[in-house]
């Protein structure tokens, strides 16, 4: 294998046409430069320069070798310089957890401008809470409150739950004003839900009908974005936070079947452990998120 230092020395000699100038450029001794050149020539079995009293003139093979290695070597040197500069910067590091929906909607256009080392883990909120408790992540972003663990919840934003359906579904005339007819229609639909608990459906149902829904969910998809996508492919209904179905509504891929139904506001939070050794990173990330949102 060719030593990259030999190639770097060769390129410097080629560009300077002089051992002394090459040695100055590389911060080496002239004998050291000569040793690198000799080692490279011995390795490839070719003479790379014709020696004159005042300078070195590249042989035809030397010109060929330079044309092959010049650009790649300069690219490597750029990487080395860039990495060296980055390593000297005192960046904080953080491991965050969120749902893939939340990341794709709220984080993907923001965090790449943060001057931090960021590791992201995607999972369901239940799995994320477990990951935080086991310190696999240091901060959860855009999650709901849970009582399972003694975590700290810092308010982040509000989301609005809305009832949506496929745009191709026909809505019975007069059903919006007749609760019995409306409920009967809803119970006959193909339902998509985010989880088995049907928390979203329970909240909407209680807010509008003050009752427990008698609905059998056919499909459980732990992604609101995928639920919306499914509703564009097949007929069905679901409860989805507005931020995840906004584009679908604007493009008329899905629709809100009953505008008179009340929506439900819900809070999302940052979550972290009370006792942790990453307070500085957590505070910095939250501050950058708040600034990016302005």
C-alpha atoms as a printed R data frame, in Angstrom:
    type eleno elety resid chain resno       x      y       z
1   ATOM     1    CA   UNK     A     1   0.000  0.000   0.000
2   ATOM     2    CA   UNK     A     2   1.271  3.468  -0.894
3   ATOM     3    CA   UNK     A     3   1.840  5.758   2.080
4   ATOM     4    CA   UNK     A     4  -0.277  8.902   1.690
5   ATOM     5    CA   UNK     A     5   2.595 10.971   3.092
6   ATOM     6    CA   UNK     A     6   4.739  9.846   0.168
7   ATOM     7    CA   UNK     A     7   2.071 11.076  -2.241
8   ATOM     8    CA   UNK     A     8   1.709 14.383  -0.447
9   ATOM     9    CA   UNK     A     9   5.481 14.866  -0.653
10  ATOM    10    CA   UNK     A    10   5.452 13.913  -4.342
11  ATOM    11    CA   UNK     A    11   2.739 16.488  -5.102
12  ATOM    12    CA   UNK     A    12   4.655 19.218  -3.281
13  ATOM    13    CA   UNK     A    13   7.861 18.399  -5.170
14  ATOM    14    CA   UNK     A    14   5.963 18.368  -8.475
15  ATOM    15    CA   UNK     A    15   4.338 21.749  -7.831
16  ATOM    16    CA   UNK     A    16   7.529 23.390  -6.558
17  ATOM    17    CA   UNK     A    17   9.993 21.597  -8.868
18  ATOM    18    CA   UNK     A    18  12.477 21.875  -6.023
19  ATOM    19    CA   UNK     A    19  13.301 19.747  -2.979
20  ATOM    20    CA   UNK     A    20  14.163 22.732  -0.789
21  ATOM    21    CA   UNK     A    21  10.874 24.542  -1.490
22  ATOM    22    CA   UNK     A    22   8.917 21.335  -1.000
23  ATOM    23    CA   UNK     A    23  10.621 20.804   2.362
24  ATOM    24    CA   UNK     A    24   9.648 24.338   3.453
25  ATOM    25    CA   UNK     A    25   6.049 23.837   2.361
26  ATOM    26    CA   UNK     A    26   5.758 20.525   4.199
27  ATOM    27    CA   UNK     A    27   7.720 21.702   7.229
28  ATOM    28    CA   UNK     A    28  10.184 18.846   6.731
29  ATOM    29    CA   UNK     A    29  13.916 18.503   6.287
30  ATOM    30    CA   UNK     A    30  15.261 18.164   2.757
31  ATOM    31    CA   UNK     A    31  16.687 14.678   3.494
32  ATOM    32    CA   UNK     A    32  13.226 13.691   4.745
33  ATOM    33    CA   UNK     A    33  11.636 14.857   1.489
34  ATOM    34    CA   UNK     A    34  14.251 12.957  -0.522
35  ATOM    35    CA   UNK     A    35  13.588  9.837   1.543
36  ATOM    36    CA   UNK     A    36   9.825 10.018   0.844
37  ATOM    37    CA   UNK     A    37  10.432 10.449  -2.887
38  ATOM    38    CA   UNK     A    38  12.882  7.560  -3.011
39  ATOM    39    CA   UNK     A    39  10.481  5.311  -1.098
40  ATOM    40    CA   UNK     A    40   7.648  6.131  -3.529
41  ATOM    41    CA   UNK     A    41   9.828  5.506  -6.595
42  ATOM    42    CA   UNK     A    42  11.034  2.187  -5.159
43  ATOM    43    CA   UNK     A    43   7.454  1.154  -4.377
44  ATOM    44    CA   UNK     A    44   6.081  1.783  -7.880
45  ATOM    45    CA   UNK     A    45   9.291  0.919  -9.716
46  ATOM    46    CA   UNK     A    46   9.327  4.107 -11.765
47  ATOM    47    CA   UNK     A    47  11.467  7.256 -11.883
48  ATOM    48    CA   UNK     A    48   9.258 10.261 -11.225
49  ATOM    49    CA   UNK     A    49  11.700 13.138 -11.754
50  ATOM    50    CA   UNK     A    50  14.757 13.858 -13.844
51  ATOM    51    CA   UNK     A    51  17.297 15.658 -11.641
52  ATOM    52    CA   UNK     A    52  19.075 18.773 -12.912
53  ATOM    53    CA   UNK     A    53  21.457 21.049 -11.064
54  ATOM    54    CA   UNK     A    54  18.772 23.627 -10.307
55  ATOM    55    CA   UNK     A    55  15.452 21.821 -10.369
56  ATOM    56    CA   UNK     A    56  13.514 18.621 -10.802
57  ATOM    57    CA   UNK     A    57  11.614 17.916 -13.987
58  ATOM    58    CA   UNK     A    58   8.778 15.411 -13.903
59  ATOM    59    CA   UNK     A    59   9.107 12.364 -16.117
60  ATOM    60    CA   UNK     A    60   6.183 11.288 -18.282
61  ATOM    61    CA   UNK     A    61   5.176  8.783 -15.616
62  ATOM    62    CA   UNK     A    62   5.569 11.493 -12.977
63  ATOM    63    CA   UNK     A    63   3.144 13.695 -14.942
64  ATOM    64    CA   UNK     A    64   0.731 10.785 -15.252
65  ATOM    65    CA   UNK     A    65   0.883 10.001 -11.528
66  ATOM    66    CA   UNK     A    66   0.315 13.656 -10.629
67  ATOM    67    CA   UNK     A    67  -2.768 13.812 -12.852
68  ATOM    68    CA   UNK     A    68  -4.181 10.783 -11.053
69  ATOM    69    CA   UNK     A    69  -3.526 11.720  -7.426
70  ATOM    70    CA   UNK     A    70  -3.578 15.527  -7.324
71  ATOM    71    CA   UNK     A    71  -7.324 16.123  -6.980
72  ATOM    72    CA   UNK     A    72  -8.042 13.219  -4.565
73  ATOM    73    CA   UNK     A    73  -5.140 14.235  -2.316
74  ATOM    74    CA   UNK     A    74  -6.240 17.866  -2.155
75  ATOM    75    CA   UNK     A    75  -9.746 16.711  -1.244
76  ATOM    76    CA   UNK     A    76  -8.305 14.594   1.563
77  ATOM    77    CA   UNK     A    77  -6.309 17.563   2.826
78  ATOM    78    CA   UNK     A    78  -9.483 19.665   2.886
79  ATOM    79    CA   UNK     A    79 -11.215 17.008   4.969
80  ATOM    80    CA   UNK     A    80  -8.254 16.881   7.333
81  ATOM    81    CA   UNK     A    81  -8.255 20.674   7.729
82  ATOM    82    CA   UNK     A    82 -12.041 20.821   8.192
83  ATOM    83    CA   UNK     A    83 -12.016 18.011  10.742
84  ATOM    84    CA   UNK     A    84  -9.187 19.668  12.636
85  ATOM    85    CA   UNK     A    85 -11.066 22.941  12.869
86  ATOM    86    CA   UNK     A    86 -14.249 21.203  14.006
87  ATOM    87    CA   UNK     A    87 -12.433 19.203  16.664
88  ATOM    88    CA   UNK     A    88 -11.181 22.393  18.270
89  ATOM    89    CA   UNK     A    89 -14.688 23.795  18.686
90  ATOM    90    CA   UNK     A    90 -16.324 23.127  22.020
91  ATOM    91    CA   UNK     A    91 -19.695 21.829  20.855
92  ATOM    92    CA   UNK     A    92 -22.207 20.385  23.272
93  ATOM    93    CA   UNK     A    93 -23.729 16.999  22.521
94  ATOM    94    CA   UNK     A    94 -27.236 15.736  23.152
95  ATOM    95    CA   UNK     A    95 -29.317 12.652  22.463
96  ATOM    96    CA   UNK     A    96 -32.982 13.409  21.768
97  ATOM    97    CA   UNK     A    97 -36.033 11.237  21.263
98  ATOM    98    CA   UNK     A    98 -39.196 11.987  19.314
99  ATOM    99    CA   UNK     A    99 -41.699 10.380  16.993
100 ATOM   100    CA   UNK     A   100 -40.790 10.246  13.323
101 ATOM   101    CA   UNK     A   101 -43.915 12.337  12.612
102 ATOM   102    CA   UNK     A   102 -42.774 15.126  14.898
103 ATOM   103    CA   UNK     A   103 -39.232 15.076  13.541
104 ATOM   104    CA   UNK     A   104 -40.331 15.269   9.906
105 ATOM   105    CA   UNK     A   105 -42.825 18.054  10.612
106 ATOM   106    CA   UNK     A   106 -41.068 20.261  13.164
107 ATOM   107    CA   UNK     A   107 -37.384 19.382  13.528
108 ATOM   108    CA   UNK     A   108 -35.996 18.428  10.134
109 ATOM   109    CA   UNK     A   109 -35.787 22.054   8.950
110 ATOM   110    CA   UNK     A   110 -34.376 23.400  12.210
111 ATOM   111    CA   UNK     A   111 -31.849 21.252  14.020
112 ATOM   112    CA   UNK     A   112 -29.308 21.048  11.202
113 ATOM   113    CA   UNK     A   113 -28.521 24.697  11.855
114 ATOM   114    CA   UNK     A   114 -27.806 24.017  15.531
115 ATOM   115    CA   UNK     A   115 -24.100 24.085  16.359
116 ATOM   116    CA   UNK     A   116 -24.389 20.889  18.408
117 ATOM   117    CA   UNK     A   117 -23.720 17.181  18.118
118 ATOM   118    CA   UNK     A   118 -27.219 15.654  17.966
119 ATOM   119    CA   UNK     A   119 -28.210 11.988  18.040
120 ATOM   120    CA   UNK     A   120 -31.901 11.329  17.331
121 ATOM   121    CA   UNK     A   121 -33.926  8.261  18.271
122 ATOM   122    CA   UNK     A   122 -37.374  7.567  16.779
123 ATOM   123    CA   UNK     A   123 -40.001  5.524  18.628
124 ATOM   124    CA   UNK     A   124 -43.539  5.593  19.955
125 ATOM   125    CA   UNK     A   125 -44.125  7.859  22.940
126 ATOM   126    CA   UNK     A   126 -44.356  4.885  25.291
127 ATOM   127    CA   UNK     A   127 -41.019  3.578  24.046
128 ATOM   128    CA   UNK     A   128 -39.501  7.060  24.262
129 ATOM   129    CA   UNK     A   129 -40.532  7.422  27.910
130 ATOM   130    CA   UNK     A   130 -38.830  4.109  28.636
131 ATOM   131    CA   UNK     A   131 -35.705  5.210  26.746
132 ATOM   132    CA   UNK     A   132 -35.539  8.424  28.779
133 ATOM   133    CA   UNK     A   133 -35.935  6.542  32.039
134 ATOM   134    CA   UNK     A   134 -33.101  4.189  31.072
135 ATOM   135    CA   UNK     A   135 -31.010  7.227  29.993
136 ATOM   136    CA   UNK     A   136 -30.719  6.027  26.414
137 ATOM   137    CA   UNK     A   137 -31.760  9.567  25.470
138 ATOM   138    CA   UNK     A   138 -31.441 12.789  27.444
139 ATOM   139    CA   UNK     A   139 -34.386 14.796  26.130
140 ATOM   140    CA   UNK     A   140 -37.771 13.984  24.614
141 ATOM   141    CA   UNK     A   141 -39.208 16.511  22.186
142 ATOM   142    CA   UNK     A   142 -42.893 17.022  21.336
143 ATOM   143    CA   UNK     A   143 -44.382 14.383  23.631
144 ATOM   144    CA   UNK     A   144 -47.511 14.240  25.772
145 ATOM   145    CA   UNK     A   145 -47.409 14.030  29.545
146 ATOM   146    CA   UNK     A   146 -47.330 10.595  31.080
147 ATOM   147    CA   UNK     A   147 -47.605  9.517  34.685
148 ATOM   148    CA   UNK     A   148 -45.487  6.403  34.347
149 ATOM   149    CA   UNK     A   149 -42.221  8.008  35.416
150 ATOM   150    CA   UNK     A   150 -41.226 11.014  37.478
151 ATOM   151    CA   UNK     A   151 -40.003 13.074  34.538
152 ATOM   152    CA   UNK     A   152 -39.939 16.849  34.190
153 ATOM   153    CA   UNK     A   153 -42.297 18.196  31.514
154 ATOM   154    CA   UNK     A   154 -41.656 21.635  30.068
155 ATOM   155    CA   UNK     A   155 -44.416 23.091  27.824
156 ATOM   156    CA   UNK     A   156 -43.507 23.238  24.155
157 ATOM   157    CA   UNK     A   157 -46.593 23.762  21.986
158 ATOM   158    CA   UNK     A   158 -50.290 23.060  21.511
159 ATOM   159    CA   UNK     A   159 -51.799 20.716  18.960
160 ATOM   160    CA   UNK     A   160 -55.395 20.452  17.752
161 ATOM   161    CA   UNK     A   161 -57.101 17.087  17.264
162 ATOM   162    CA   UNK     A   162 -59.541 16.961  14.348
163 ATOM   163    CA   UNK     A   163 -61.779 14.337  12.772
164 ATOM   164    CA   UNK     A   164 -60.801 13.678   9.150
165 ATOM   165    CA   UNK     A   165 -61.847 11.233   6.465
166 ATOM   166    CA   UNK     A   166 -61.084 10.264   2.892
167 ATOM   167    CA   UNK     A   167 -62.186 12.884   0.393
168 ATOM   168    CA   UNK     A   168 -64.149 10.273  -1.578
169 ATOM   169    CA   UNK     A   169 -66.509  9.447   1.304
170 ATOM   170    CA   UNK     A   170 -70.071 10.702   0.907
171 ATOM   171    CA   UNK     A   171 -71.490 12.440   3.977
172 ATOM   172    CA   UNK     A   172 -75.207 11.734   4.658
173 ATOM   173    CA   UNK     A   173 -77.326 14.841   4.267
174 ATOM   174    CA   UNK     A   174 -78.583 16.240   7.546
175 ATOM   175    CA   UNK     A   175 -76.383 13.991   9.703
176 ATOM   176    CA   UNK     A   176 -74.403 16.931  11.078
177 ATOM   177    CA   UNK     A   177 -77.495 18.284  12.844
178 ATOM   178    CA   UNK     A   178 -78.715 14.890  14.054
179 ATOM   179    CA   UNK     A   179 -76.374 13.433  16.687
180 ATOM   180    CA   UNK     A   180 -77.923  9.966  16.573
181 ATOM   181    CA   UNK     A   181 -77.569  9.826  12.819
182 ATOM   182    CA   UNK     A   182 -74.051 11.244  13.060
183 ATOM   183    CA   UNK     A   183 -72.948  8.726  15.685
184 ATOM   184    CA   UNK     A   184 -74.482  5.860  13.735
185 ATOM   185    CA   UNK     A   185 -72.621  6.932  10.614
186 ATOM   186    CA   UNK     A   186 -69.302  7.226  12.467
187 ATOM   187    CA   UNK     A   187 -69.705  3.767  13.981
188 ATOM   188    CA   UNK     A   188 -70.135  2.236  10.536
189 ATOM   189    CA   UNK     A   189 -66.903  3.664   9.136
190 ATOM   190    CA   UNK     A   190 -63.504  2.026   8.744
191 ATOM   191    CA   UNK     A   191 -61.422  3.532  11.553
192 ATOM   192    CA   UNK     A   192 -57.697  4.166  11.657
193 ATOM   193    CA   UNK     A   193 -56.068  4.861  15.042
194 ATOM   194    CA   UNK     A   194 -52.637  5.826  16.299
195 ATOM   195    CA   UNK     A   195 -52.625  3.247  19.113
196 ATOM   196    CA   UNK     A   196 -54.752  0.591  20.791
197 ATOM   197    CA   UNK     A   197 -55.779  2.975  23.575
198 ATOM   198    CA   UNK     A   198 -57.649  5.160  21.071
199 ATOM   199    CA   UNK     A   199 -56.885  8.187  23.254
200 ATOM   200    CA   UNK     A   200 -57.482 10.655  20.422
201 ATOM   201    CA   UNK     A   201 -60.889  9.183  19.588
202 ATOM   202    CA   UNK     A   202 -61.915  9.151  23.253
203 ATOM   203    CA   UNK     A   203 -61.122 12.851  23.627
204 ATOM   204    CA   UNK     A   204 -63.052 13.897  20.517
205 ATOM   205    CA   UNK     A   205 -66.007 11.650  21.362
206 ATOM   206    CA   UNK     A   206 -66.261 12.878  24.924
207 ATOM   207    CA   UNK     A   207 -65.991 16.532  23.852
208 ATOM   208    CA   UNK     A   208 -68.817 16.179  21.318
209 ATOM   209    CA   UNK     A   209 -71.094 13.396  22.538
210 ATOM   210    CA   UNK     A   210 -70.261 13.128  26.246
211 ATOM   211    CA   UNK     A   211 -70.132  9.378  25.873
212 ATOM   212    CA   UNK     A   212 -67.780  6.450  25.288
213 ATOM   213    CA   UNK     A   213 -67.354  5.529  21.602
214 ATOM   214    CA   UNK     A   214 -68.637  2.165  20.428
215 ATOM   215    CA   UNK     A   215 -66.162  2.006  17.593
216 ATOM   216    CA   UNK     A   216 -64.030 -0.921  16.459
217 ATOM   217    CA   UNK     A   217 -60.713  0.231  15.033
218 ATOM   218    CA   UNK     A   218 -59.625 -1.814  12.056
219 ATOM   219    CA   UNK     A   219 -56.123 -0.409  11.529
220 ATOM   220    CA   UNK     A   220 -53.542  0.687  14.097
221 ATOM   221    CA   UNK     A   221 -50.771  2.813  12.576
222 ATOM   222    CA   UNK     A   222 -48.302  4.468  15.004
223 ATOM   223    CA   UNK     A   223 -47.775  7.367  12.585
224 ATOM   224    CA   UNK     A   224 -50.237 10.162  11.900
225 ATOM   225    CA   UNK     A   225 -48.496 10.927   8.631
226 ATOM   226    CA   UNK     A   226 -49.002  7.329   7.495
227 ATOM   227    CA   UNK     A   227 -52.645  7.423   8.606
228 ATOM   228    CA   UNK     A   228 -53.244 10.477   6.417
229 ATOM   229    CA   UNK     A   229 -51.470  8.733   3.547
230 ATOM   230    CA   UNK     A   230 -53.665  5.659   4.036
231 ATOM   231    CA   UNK     A   231 -56.823  7.788   3.934
232 ATOM   232    CA   UNK     A   232 -55.795  9.026   0.497
233 ATOM   233    CA   UNK     A   233 -55.553  5.422  -0.738
234 ATOM   234    CA   UNK     A   234 -58.640  3.866   0.849
235 ATOM   235    CA   UNK     A   235 -61.836  5.086   2.471
236 ATOM   236    CA   UNK     A   236 -61.726  5.570   6.217
237 ATOM   237    CA   UNK     A   237 -61.825  8.032   9.106
238 ATOM   238    CA   UNK     A   238 -59.448  8.971  11.901
239 ATOM   239    CA   UNK     A   239 -58.539 11.548  14.528
240 ATOM   240    CA   UNK     A   240 -55.330 13.360  13.589
241 ATOM   241    CA   UNK     A   241 -53.498 16.410  14.989
242 ATOM   242    CA   UNK     A   242 -54.033 19.249  12.528
243 ATOM   243    CA   UNK     A   243 -50.308 19.865  12.006
244 ATOM   244    CA   UNK     A   244 -49.953 16.395  10.485
245 ATOM   245    CA   UNK     A   245 -52.947 16.641   8.144
246 ATOM   246    CA   UNK     A   246 -52.696 20.305   7.144
247 ATOM   247    CA   UNK     A   247 -51.200 19.594   3.720
248 ATOM   248    CA   UNK     A   248 -53.670 16.804   3.027
249 ATOM   249    CA   UNK     A   249 -56.570 19.120   3.801
250 ATOM   250    CA   UNK     A   250 -55.174 21.945   1.678
251 ATOM   251    CA   UNK     A   251 -54.608 19.574  -1.254
252 ATOM   252    CA   UNK     A   252 -58.116 18.072  -0.782
253 ATOM   253    CA   UNK     A   253 -56.655 14.578  -0.406
254 ATOM   254    CA   UNK     A   254 -58.662 14.283   2.814
255 ATOM   255    CA   UNK     A   255 -61.425 16.382   4.350
256 ATOM   256    CA   UNK     A   256 -63.124 17.327   7.607
257 ATOM   257    CA   UNK     A   257 -66.559 15.696   7.286
258 ATOM   258    CA   UNK     A   258 -68.302 17.698  10.001
259 ATOM   259    CA   UNK     A   259 -67.119 21.264  10.542
260 ATOM   260    CA   UNK     A   260 -69.472 21.707  13.495
261 ATOM   261    CA   UNK     A   261 -67.717 19.084  15.622
262 ATOM   262    CA   UNK     A   262 -65.529 20.488  18.370
263 ATOM   263    CA   UNK     A   263 -61.813 19.978  18.049
264 ATOM   264    CA   UNK     A   264 -59.638 19.218  21.069
265 ATOM   265    CA   UNK     A   265 -56.530 21.129  22.130
266 ATOM   266    CA   UNK     A   266 -53.676 19.128  23.607
267 ATOM   267    CA   UNK     A   267 -50.288 20.150  25.021
268 ATOM   268    CA   UNK     A   268 -46.947 18.792  23.887
269 ATOM   269    CA   UNK     A   269 -43.826 18.986  26.022
270 ATOM   270    CA   UNK     A   270 -40.104 18.622  26.331
271 ATOM   271    CA   UNK     A   271 -39.367 15.866  28.843
272 ATOM   272    CA   UNK     A   272 -36.207 15.088  30.774
273 ATOM   273    CA   UNK     A   273 -35.164 13.477  34.034
274 ATOM   274    CA   UNK     A   274 -34.984 15.578  37.173
275 ATOM   275    CA   UNK     A   275 -31.589 14.154  38.059
276 ATOM   276    CA   UNK     A   276 -29.347 14.323  35.018
277 ATOM   277    CA   UNK     A   277 -25.862 15.412  34.033
278 ATOM   278    CA   UNK     A   278 -26.892 17.034  30.765
279 ATOM   279    CA   UNK     A   279 -28.667 20.189  31.941
280 ATOM   280    CA   UNK     A   280 -26.479 22.491  29.845
281 ATOM   281    CA   UNK     A   281 -27.115 20.542  26.630
282 ATOM   282    CA   UNK     A   282 -30.844 20.315  27.346
283 ATOM   283    CA   UNK     A   283 -31.140 24.039  28.028
284 ATOM   284    CA   UNK     A   284 -29.127 24.894  24.924
285 ATOM   285    CA   UNK     A   285 -31.244 22.673  22.674
286 ATOM   286    CA   UNK     A   286 -34.530 24.068  24.012
287 ATOM   287    CA   UNK     A   287 -33.261 27.626  23.654
288 ATOM   288    CA   UNK     A   288 -32.217 26.994  20.053
289 ATOM   289    CA   UNK     A   289 -35.623 25.477  19.304
290 ATOM   290    CA   UNK     A   290 -37.386 28.519  20.717
291 ATOM   291    CA   UNK     A   291 -35.167 30.853  18.704
292 ATOM   292    CA   UNK     A   292 -35.667 28.828  15.513
293 ATOM   293    CA   UNK     A   293 -39.424 29.047  15.950
294 ATOM   294    CA   UNK     A   294 -39.466 32.848  15.903
